[in-house]
């Protein structure tokens, strides 16, 4: 089985060839990427880069300031839409595809189905978002199946909580956030106010709240000690299960579930079981940030994978930024050792700042040792955010998304590094800088190794840090080393987070060879798989192996 390597792509930005880039620009001014940009050639190139899955972020119809009245799609009030393009996590219609992404808007679902087919034909699997905790304030589905009742249509709005309601309410109060919603006749009006998506039980959310969204009610009475009302099964459960089944029937391969821990684990157990009965191979990835809930959502909630954000991501970022020693990686993986293979590793995604931004490392090469550790340390999935392999800096002030080191998810924009690689569909490196080409080649070599090396894909792991304390040969503040083994392949992997070259001596204990049940005297060849250079093949148990590590570099030495 392949090691899962996900390429997360913010769909609206990919393939946009416009260069205007007016801050707060409209779709007409700045352009918008389409599903059709993912041609067979583009998808085949993504597959050749070493990816096994594509997560198309932002496919479902969400609130936007772009109007489509001629297609029967209602307007969204601009006061409750973040940015001209809107947040892809303020879903307007769970049963529809965002019209911005279609060439022929009335046929947008058919275009989505074609994208699913093209993705599979390229040998890739397809992940889409499921946003279960909240919806856009003006949620309304005009594409729902016959006899499907819309969320909130039958709610009793006179009460804050009812097990039969889809939303929570603040009876007798008008929605009146602490910022301007446009005065006079053009003001946005909501009465009674609905509870805001980040569990803000106030009619006056602030700008830092998820004010563009409303919280869904899964039968938890938050204002009365979080009492649960799960029997009989709440109406929201049935509606959200049906939405999952609708998209699973489109032959997708997985859901990335937004803020999964804000939804009761009991719902997930019930809904995931139902989906897997119908579509056994569909996988579920949970965005979760509370380590105390990891095992609960895996074992009881039945998720396949969880984000490893507050663990490995935070640790690697701190090491790259000189806030933690490299040896902290050991304690990090040990805390999730029993669920290791279900943790999803990443260094970038749509929520996090770009590595190359001045808010993170300021240089994409400084994170290469972290990338090697992330990709090669265990069997579990890894994820790359589009443009990461090009050193995208995310340092544009696009509009609603300001100068913050993130690539916007709220604005119409064109990302130069991606635009140059896409090259109007030619999908080549002609327009890339020499530095971008070098970085991209490194990513491709590493990601390809993840599934061509048996040791990385499915091998055993042995952490070498406990036998390599601080010495004149090894600095555990700046270096991290481990072994992987499978079949006749032994890998020594070492990462150097220092900004100086280092000649290190890595102690290889007899216990490692005993654990792998391998005889080091039979090794006949050795090669650094990242450079292609042959290296000395002779290694001895309970001795040091010398290797030169370039600044912010790494080696993967294969012994056969």
C-alpha positions as CSV (number, residue, x, y, z in Angstrom):
1,X,0.0,0.0,0.0
2,X,1.3,3.5,-0.9
3,X,2.2,6.0,1.7
4,X,-0.4,8.7,1.4
5,X,1.0,12.0,0.0
6,X,-1.6,14.7,-0.3
7,X,-1.3,17.8,-2.5
8,X,-3.6,20.4,-1.0
9,X,-4.7,22.9,-3.7
10,X,-6.8,26.0,-3.1
11,X,-8.9,25.5,-6.2
12,X,-10.0,29.1,-6.8
13,X,-6.4,30.2,-7.1
14,X,-4.9,27.4,-9.2
15,X,-4.9,28.0,-12.9
16,X,-5.8,31.7,-12.6
17,X,-3.6,33.4,-15.3
18,X,-4.7,37.0,-14.7
19,X,-2.0,39.3,-13.5
20,X,-4.0,42.3,-12.4
21,X,-4.1,41.5,-8.7
22,X,-6.0,44.6,-7.5
23,X,-6.4,44.4,-3.7
24,X,-10.0,43.7,-2.9
25,X,-10.5,43.2,-6.6
26,X,-13.6,41.6,-8.1
27,X,-13.7,38.3,-10.0
28,X,-13.9,40.3,-13.2
29,X,-10.8,42.3,-12.3
30,X,-8.6,39.6,-10.8
31,X,-9.9,36.4,-12.4
32,X,-10.6,33.1,-10.9
33,X,-9.3,29.6,-11.4
34,X,-11.6,26.9,-12.7
35,X,-12.0,23.2,-12.3
36,X,-11.1,22.8,-16.0
37,X,-7.6,24.0,-15.2
38,X,-6.9,20.5,-13.9
39,X,-6.4,19.0,-17.3
40,X,-5.1,15.4,-17.7
41,X,-1.7,16.8,-18.3
42,X,-1.7,18.9,-15.1
43,X,-2.9,15.9,-13.1
44,X,-0.4,13.6,-14.6
45,X,2.4,16.1,-13.6
46,X,1.1,16.2,-10.1
47,X,1.2,12.4,-10.0
48,X,4.7,12.4,-11.3
49,X,5.7,14.8,-8.5
50,X,5.1,11.9,-6.1
51,X,1.6,12.7,-4.9
52,X,-1.1,10.1,-4.3
53,X,-4.0,12.3,-3.4
54,X,-5.3,15.8,-4.3
55,X,-7.3,17.7,-1.7
56,X,-9.3,20.3,-3.8
57,X,-10.0,22.9,-1.2
58,X,-13.1,25.2,-1.5
59,X,-15.2,23.3,-4.0
60,X,-18.6,23.6,-2.3
61,X,-20.7,26.6,-2.8
62,X,-19.9,29.2,-0.2
63,X,-21.0,32.8,0.6
64,X,-19.5,35.3,-1.8
65,X,-19.9,38.9,-2.9
66,X,-20.1,37.9,-6.5
67,X,-23.8,37.7,-7.6
68,X,-25.2,35.1,-9.9
69,X,-29.0,36.0,-10.1
70,X,-29.3,34.9,-13.7
71,X,-28.6,31.3,-12.6
72,X,-31.1,31.3,-9.7
73,X,-28.5,31.7,-7.1
74,X,-29.5,34.2,-4.3
75,X,-27.3,37.1,-3.3
76,X,-25.2,37.2,-0.2
77,X,-25.2,40.3,1.9
78,X,-21.6,41.7,1.7
79,X,-21.5,42.6,5.4
80,X,-21.4,39.0,6.3
81,X,-19.0,37.8,3.7
82,X,-15.2,37.9,4.4
83,X,-13.5,39.2,1.3
84,X,-14.9,39.6,-2.2
85,X,-14.6,35.9,-2.9
86,X,-15.7,34.8,0.5
87,X,-14.5,32.1,2.9
88,X,-14.8,28.5,1.6
89,X,-15.7,27.5,5.1
90,X,-18.9,29.6,5.1
91,X,-20.9,27.0,3.1
92,X,-23.9,28.5,1.4
93,X,-25.2,25.2,-0.2
94,X,-24.0,21.8,1.0
95,X,-25.4,20.2,-2.2
96,X,-23.7,22.5,-4.8
97,X,-20.4,23.4,-6.4
98,X,-19.1,26.9,-6.2
99,X,-20.2,28.7,-9.4
100,X,-16.9,30.7,-9.5
101,X,-15.1,27.4,-10.4
102,X,-17.2,26.4,-13.4
103,X,-16.9,27.4,-17.1
104,X,-20.5,26.6,-17.7
105,X,-22.3,27.5,-14.5
106,X,-25.6,25.6,-15.1
107,X,-23.4,22.5,-15.6
108,X,-21.1,22.9,-12.7
109,X,-22.0,19.6,-11.1
110,X,-21.2,17.8,-14.3
111,X,-17.9,19.7,-14.4
112,X,-17.2,18.5,-10.9
113,X,-17.9,14.9,-11.9
114,X,-15.6,15.2,-14.8
115,X,-12.9,16.4,-12.4
116,X,-13.4,13.4,-10.3
117,X,-13.0,11.2,-13.3
118,X,-9.8,13.0,-14.6
119,X,-8.3,12.8,-11.1
120,X,-8.8,9.1,-11.0
121,X,-7.5,8.6,-14.6
122,X,-4.3,10.3,-13.6
123,X,-3.8,7.7,-10.8
124,X,-4.7,10.1,-8.0
125,X,-7.3,10.0,-5.3
126,X,-9.6,12.9,-4.5
127,X,-10.3,14.6,-1.2
128,X,-12.9,17.3,-0.7
129,X,-13.9,19.5,2.3
130,X,-16.7,18.6,4.7
131,X,-17.6,21.6,6.9
132,X,-19.8,20.2,9.7
133,X,-19.7,22.7,12.5
134,X,-21.1,25.9,10.8
135,X,-22.6,27.3,7.7
136,X,-23.0,30.8,6.1
137,X,-25.4,33.1,7.9
138,X,-27.6,33.2,4.8
139,X,-27.5,29.4,4.2
140,X,-30.0,28.3,1.6
141,X,-29.7,25.3,-0.7
142,X,-31.2,25.7,-4.2
143,X,-29.6,22.4,-5.4
144,X,-30.8,20.0,-2.6
145,X,-32.4,16.8,-3.7
146,X,-36.2,16.5,-3.9
147,X,-37.9,16.2,-0.5
148,X,-34.8,17.4,1.3
149,X,-35.7,19.9,3.9
150,X,-33.3,22.8,4.3
151,X,-31.3,23.4,7.4
152,X,-33.3,25.6,9.8
153,X,-36.5,25.4,7.8
154,X,-38.5,23.9,10.7
155,X,-36.6,25.4,13.6
156,X,-38.4,26.8,16.6
157,X,-36.7,30.2,16.8
158,X,-38.3,31.1,20.2
159,X,-35.8,29.0,22.1
160,X,-32.0,29.0,22.4
161,X,-31.8,25.3,22.2
162,X,-34.1,22.5,21.1
163,X,-32.9,19.0,20.1
164,X,-35.0,19.3,16.9
165,X,-33.5,22.6,15.8
166,X,-30.6,22.8,13.3
167,X,-29.3,26.1,14.7
168,X,-29.0,27.8,18.1
169,X,-30.8,31.1,18.6
170,X,-30.6,34.2,20.9
171,X,-34.4,34.9,21.3
172,X,-35.5,38.5,21.3
173,X,-32.2,39.9,20.1
174,X,-31.2,41.3,16.7
175,X,-27.8,40.2,15.3
176,X,-25.7,43.3,16.0
177,X,-22.0,42.7,15.9
178,X,-19.5,45.2,17.2
179,X,-18.7,46.5,13.8
180,X,-20.6,48.2,10.9
181,X,-23.1,46.0,9.0
182,X,-24.0,48.9,6.7
183,X,-26.5,51.5,8.0
184,X,-30.1,52.2,6.9
185,X,-32.0,50.2,4.3
186,X,-28.9,48.3,3.2
187,X,-28.1,46.9,6.6
188,X,-28.0,43.2,7.1
189,X,-30.9,42.1,9.3
190,X,-31.2,38.9,11.3
191,X,-33.8,38.3,14.0
192,X,-33.6,36.4,16.2
193,X,-29.8,36.3,16.1
194,X,-28.3,32.9,15.5
195,X,-25.3,31.7,17.5
196,X,-22.0,32.3,15.6
197,X,-19.9,29.4,14.4
198,X,-17.0,29.6,16.9
199,X,-19.5,28.9,19.8
200,X,-20.1,32.6,20.3
201,X,-23.4,32.7,22.2
202,X,-23.8,36.4,21.8
203,X,-25.7,38.6,19.4
204,X,-22.7,40.9,19.3
205,X,-19.8,38.9,17.9
206,X,-16.5,40.8,17.2
207,X,-14.4,40.9,14.1
208,X,-12.2,38.1,15.3
209,X,-15.2,35.8,15.7
210,X,-16.5,33.7,12.8
211,X,-19.2,36.2,12.4
212,X,-20.0,35.1,8.8
213,X,-21.1,31.7,10.0
214,X,-23.7,30.2,12.3
215,X,-23.3,27.2,14.6
216,X,-25.0,23.9,13.8
217,X,-26.9,22.1,16.5
218,X,-26.0,18.4,17.0
219,X,-28.0,18.0,20.2
220,X,-25.6,19.6,22.7
221,X,-27.1,22.2,25.1
222,X,-24.0,24.3,25.7
223,X,-25.7,26.7,28.1
224,X,-26.9,24.0,30.4
225,X,-23.8,22.1,31.3
226,X,-23.3,20.8,27.7
227,X,-26.2,18.3,28.3
228,X,-26.5,16.0,25.3
229,X,-29.7,15.0,23.6
230,X,-28.7,12.2,21.2
231,X,-31.8,10.0,21.6
232,X,-33.8,10.1,19.5
233,X,-31.2,10.9,16.8
234,X,-31.2,14.7,16.3
235,X,-32.5,16.0,12.9
236,X,-29.1,17.7,12.2
237,X,-27.5,14.2,12.3
238,X,-29.7,12.9,9.5
239,X,-29.2,16.0,7.3
240,X,-25.4,16.0,7.6
241,X,-25.2,12.2,7.1
242,X,-27.2,12.6,3.9
243,X,-24.9,15.3,2.7
244,X,-21.9,13.0,3.2
245,X,-23.6,10.2,1.4
246,X,-24.5,12.6,-1.5
247,X,-20.8,13.4,-2.1
248,X,-19.5,9.9,-1.3
249,X,-21.8,8.7,-4.1
250,X,-19.9,11.0,-6.5
251,X,-17.0,8.6,-6.3
252,X,-14.7,10.8,-4.2
253,X,-12.1,9.1,-2.0
254,X,-12.1,11.1,1.2
255,X,-13.3,14.0,3.3
256,X,-11.2,16.5,5.2
257,X,-13.5,17.4,8.0
258,X,-13.1,21.0,9.2
259,X,-12.9,21.6,12.9
260,X,-14.1,18.1,13.6
261,X,-13.7,18.3,17.4
262,X,-16.4,21.0,17.6
263,X,-18.9,18.3,16.5
264,X,-19.7,15.6,19.0
265,X,-17.7,12.4,18.6
266,X,-21.0,10.4,18.8
267,X,-22.2,11.9,15.6
268,X,-19.0,11.0,13.8
269,X,-19.2,7.4,14.9
270,X,-22.8,7.2,13.7
271,X,-22.2,9.0,10.4
272,X,-18.9,7.6,9.4
273,X,-20.3,4.1,10.0
274,X,-23.2,4.9,7.7
275,X,-21.0,6.3,4.9
276,X,-18.5,3.4,5.1
277,X,-21.4,0.9,4.8
278,X,-22.3,2.5,1.5
279,X,-18.7,3.4,0.4
280,X,-16.2,1.3,2.3
281,X,-13.1,2.9,0.9
282,X,-13.9,6.6,1.7
283,X,-11.5,8.0,4.2
284,X,-12.1,10.7,6.8
285,X,-9.4,13.2,8.0
286,X,-10.2,15.2,11.1
287,X,-8.9,18.7,11.8
288,X,-8.3,18.5,15.5
289,X,-6.1,20.5,17.8
290,X,-6.7,19.0,21.2
291,X,-4.4,16.1,21.9
292,X,-6.6,14.9,24.7
293,X,-9.3,14.1,22.1
294,X,-7.0,12.4,19.5
295,X,-7.8,8.8,20.6
296,X,-11.4,9.5,21.2
297,X,-12.0,10.7,17.7
298,X,-9.9,7.9,16.2
299,X,-11.2,5.0,18.3
300,X,-14.7,6.1,19.1
301,X,-15.3,8.6,16.2
302,X,-13.9,6.2,13.6
303,X,-11.7,8.7,11.8
304,X,-8.9,7.4,9.7
305,X,-6.5,10.2,10.2
306,X,-6.0,13.4,12.3
307,X,-4.0,16.6,11.9
308,X,-0.7,16.6,13.8
309,X,-0.6,20.3,14.2
310,X,0.0,21.0,17.9
311,X,2.5,18.1,17.9
312,X,4.9,17.7,15.0
313,X,4.0,20.9,13.1
314,X,4.5,23.2,16.0
315,X,7.7,21.3,17.1
316,X,9.3,21.5,13.6
317,X,8.4,25.1,13.2
318,X,9.9,25.9,16.5
319,X,13.1,24.0,15.6
320,X,13.4,25.8,12.3
321,X,12.9,29.1,14.0
322,X,15.5,28.3,16.7
323,X,13.0,28.1,19.6
324,X,13.4,24.4,20.4
325,X,16.2,21.8,20.0
326,X,16.1,19.2,17.3
327,X,15.9,16.4,19.9
328,X,12.4,17.6,20.8
329,X,11.2,15.6,17.8
330,X,11.7,12.4,19.9
331,X,9.3,13.4,22.6
332,X,6.9,14.7,20.0
333,X,6.4,11.4,18.2
334,X,6.5,9.4,21.5
335,X,3.3,11.1,22.7
336,X,1.4,9.7,19.8
337,X,3.3,6.4,19.4
338,X,0.3,4.2,19.6
339,X,-1.6,6.1,17.0
340,X,1.4,7.2,14.9
341,X,0.2,5.8,11.6
342,X,-3.0,7.8,11.8
343,X,-1.4,11.3,12.2
344,X,-1.2,13.5,9.2
345,X,2.0,15.5,8.9
346,X,2.4,18.9,7.2
347,X,4.5,22.1,7.2
348,X,2.0,24.3,5.4
349,X,-1.7,24.5,4.8
350,X,-4.3,27.2,4.1
351,X,-4.4,28.2,7.8
352,X,-0.7,28.4,8.4
353,X,1.9,30.9,7.4
354,X,4.1,30.0,4.4
355,X,7.6,28.7,5.3
356,X,9.3,31.3,3.0
357,X,7.4,34.2,4.5
358,X,9.1,36.6,6.9
359,X,6.6,35.4,9.5
360,X,8.1,31.9,9.5
361,X,11.5,31.0,8.2
362,X,12.0,33.7,5.5
363,X,13.7,31.1,3.3
364,X,12.2,27.8,2.1
365,X,15.5,26.0,2.3
366,X,15.7,26.5,6.1
367,X,12.8,24.0,6.4
368,X,14.3,21.3,4.2
369,X,15.5,19.3,7.2
370,X,12.1,19.5,8.7
371,X,10.6,18.3,5.4
372,X,12.9,15.3,5.3
373,X,12.0,14.4,8.9
374,X,8.3,14.8,8.3
375,X,8.2,12.8,5.1
376,X,10.6,9.9,6.0
377,X,10.2,9.4,9.7
378,X,7.1,7.2,9.8
379,X,4.5,5.4,7.5
380,X,1.7,8.0,8.1
381,X,0.4,10.4,5.5
382,X,2.1,13.7,4.7
383,X,0.7,16.8,3.0
384,X,2.2,19.6,0.9
385,X,0.3,22.9,0.3
386,X,0.4,24.0,-3.4
387,X,3.3,26.4,-4.0
388,X,5.2,25.1,-1.0
389,X,7.5,23.2,-3.4
390,X,8.2,26.5,-5.2
391,X,9.0,28.5,-2.1
392,X,5.8,30.6,-2.3
393,X,6.1,33.4,0.2
394,X,2.5,34.3,0.7
395,X,3.5,37.9,1.3
396,X,0.8,39.6,-0.8
397,X,-1.8,41.9,0.8
398,X,-4.6,40.6,-1.3
399,X,-7.5,42.4,0.4
400,X,-9.5,41.0,3.3
401,X,-6.4,38.8,3.8
402,X,-3.7,41.3,4.6
403,X,0.1,41.1,4.7
404,X,0.4,38.1,7.0
405,X,2.4,35.3,5.4
406,X,-0.6,33.4,4.3
407,X,-2.0,32.8,0.8
408,X,-5.5,34.3,0.8
409,X,-8.6,32.1,1.1
410,X,-10.9,35.1,1.0
411,X,-9.9,37.1,-2.1
412,X,-9.8,36.7,-5.9
413,X,-6.1,36.6,-6.6
414,X,-3.4,35.1,-8.8
415,X,-0.3,33.5,-7.1
416,X,2.8,34.3,-9.2
417,X,4.8,31.2,-8.4
418,X,1.9,28.9,-9.2
419,X,1.0,31.0,-12.3
420,X,4.5,30.6,-13.7
421,X,4.5,26.8,-13.1
422,X,1.0,26.4,-14.6
423,X,2.2,28.6,-17.5
424,X,-1.3,28.8,-19.2
425,X,-1.7,25.0,-19.0
426,X,1.7,24.1,-20.3
427,X,2.7,23.0,-16.8
428,X,6.4,23.4,-17.1
429,X,9.4,25.1,-15.4
430,X,10.2,27.5,-18.1
431,X,9.2,30.6,-16.2
432,X,10.5,29.4,-12.8
433,X,13.6,30.9,-11.2
434,X,16.7,28.7,-10.8
435,X,16.0,28.7,-7.0
436,X,12.4,27.5,-7.6
437,X,13.6,24.8,-9.9
438,X,16.1,23.5,-7.4
439,X,13.7,23.5,-4.6
440,X,11.0,21.8,-6.6
441,X,13.5,19.1,-7.7
442,X,14.3,18.4,-4.1
443,X,10.6,18.0,-3.2
444,X,10.1,15.7,-6.1
445,X,13.1,13.5,-5.2
446,X,12.0,13.2,-1.6
447,X,8.3,12.6,-2.3
448,X,9.1,10.0,-4.9
449,X,11.3,8.2,-2.4
450,X,8.4,8.0,0.0
451,X,6.8,5.3,-2.2
452,X,9.8,3.9,-4.1
453,X,11.7,3.1,-0.9
454,X,10.2,0.1,0.9
455,X,11.9,1.3,4.1
456,X,10.1,4.7,4.0
457,X,6.8,3.4,2.8
458,X,6.4,0.5,5.2
459,X,9.6,0.0,7.2
460,X,10.4,-0.1,10.9
461,X,11.6,3.0,12.6
462,X,14.5,3.4,15.1
463,X,15.2,6.8,16.8
464,X,19.0,7.3,17.3
465,X,18.8,10.3,19.6
466,X,19.0,8.4,22.8
467,X,22.5,7.1,21.9
468,X,23.7,10.4,20.4
469,X,23.8,12.9,23.2
470,X,25.7,16.2,22.9
471,X,29.3,15.7,21.9
472,X,32.0,17.0,19.7
473,X,30.7,14.6,17.0
474,X,27.0,15.4,17.3
475,X,24.8,18.3,18.4
476,X,21.2,17.2,19.3
477,X,20.2,20.8,19.5
478,X,20.7,21.1,15.7
479,X,20.8,17.5,14.4
480,X,18.3,14.7,14.3
481,X,19.0,11.2,13.2
482,X,17.0,7.9,12.8
483,X,17.0,4.6,10.9
484,X,14.3,3.0,8.7
485,X,14.4,-0.6,7.6
486,X,12.5,-3.0,5.4
487,X,13.6,-6.1,3.4
488,X,17.2,-5.6,2.3
489,X,17.1,-1.9,2.6
490,X,18.5,0.0,5.6
491,X,18.2,3.8,5.6
492,X,20.2,6.2,7.8
493,X,18.4,9.6,7.8
494,X,20.0,12.6,9.3
495,X,18.8,16.2,9.3
496,X,20.9,19.3,10.1
497,X,18.8,22.3,11.2
498,X,22.0,24.4,11.7
499,X,22.8,27.2,9.3
500,X,26.4,25.9,9.1
501,X,27.7,22.7,7.5
502,X,28.4,20.0,10.0
503,X,30.7,16.9,10.0
504,X,28.9,14.6,12.3
505,X,29.5,11.2,13.8
506,X,26.3,9.2,14.3
507,X,26.5,6.3,16.8
508,X,24.8,3.2,15.5
509,X,23.9,0.9,18.4
510,X,23.8,-2.9,18.2
511,X,20.2,-2.7,19.5
512,X,19.1,-1.2,16.2
513,X,20.4,-4.1,14.2
514,X,19.0,-6.6,16.6
515,X,15.6,-4.8,16.4
516,X,15.7,-4.9,12.6
517,X,17.0,-8.5,12.7
518,X,19.6,-7.6,10.0
519,X,23.3,-8.4,9.6
520,X,25.3,-5.2,8.9
521,X,28.3,-7.3,7.7
522,X,26.4,-8.2,4.6
523,X,25.9,-4.6,3.4
524,X,27.5,-4.3,-0.1
525,X,26.6,-0.8,-1.2
526,X,25.6,2.6,0.1
527,X,24.2,5.7,-1.6
528,X,22.8,9.1,-0.5
529,X,19.4,9.0,-2.2
530,X,19.0,12.8,-2.1
531,X,22.2,13.4,-4.1
532,X,22.9,10.1,-5.8
533,X,26.4,10.0,-4.4
534,X,28.0,6.7,-3.4
535,X,29.2,6.6,0.2
536,X,31.3,4.1,2.3
537,X,29.3,0.9,2.7
538,X,31.0,-0.4,5.7
539,X,29.2,0.1,9.0
540,X,29.8,-1.5,12.4
541,X,27.4,-1.9,15.3
542,X,28.2,0.1,18.4
543,X,30.3,2.5,16.4
544,X,30.1,6.0,14.8
545,X,29.3,6.6,11.2
546,X,30.7,9.8,9.8
547,X,28.7,11.9,7.4
548,X,28.8,15.5,6.2
549,X,25.6,17.5,6.4
550,X,25.2,20.7,4.5
551,X,23.7,23.7,6.3
552,X,19.9,23.3,6.7
553,X,20.3,20.0,4.8
554,X,19.8,16.3,5.2
555,X,20.9,12.9,4.0
556,X,19.1,9.7,3.3
557,X,21.8,7.0,3.0
558,X,20.6,3.6,1.7
559,X,22.6,0.5,2.6
560,X,21.9,-2.7,0.7
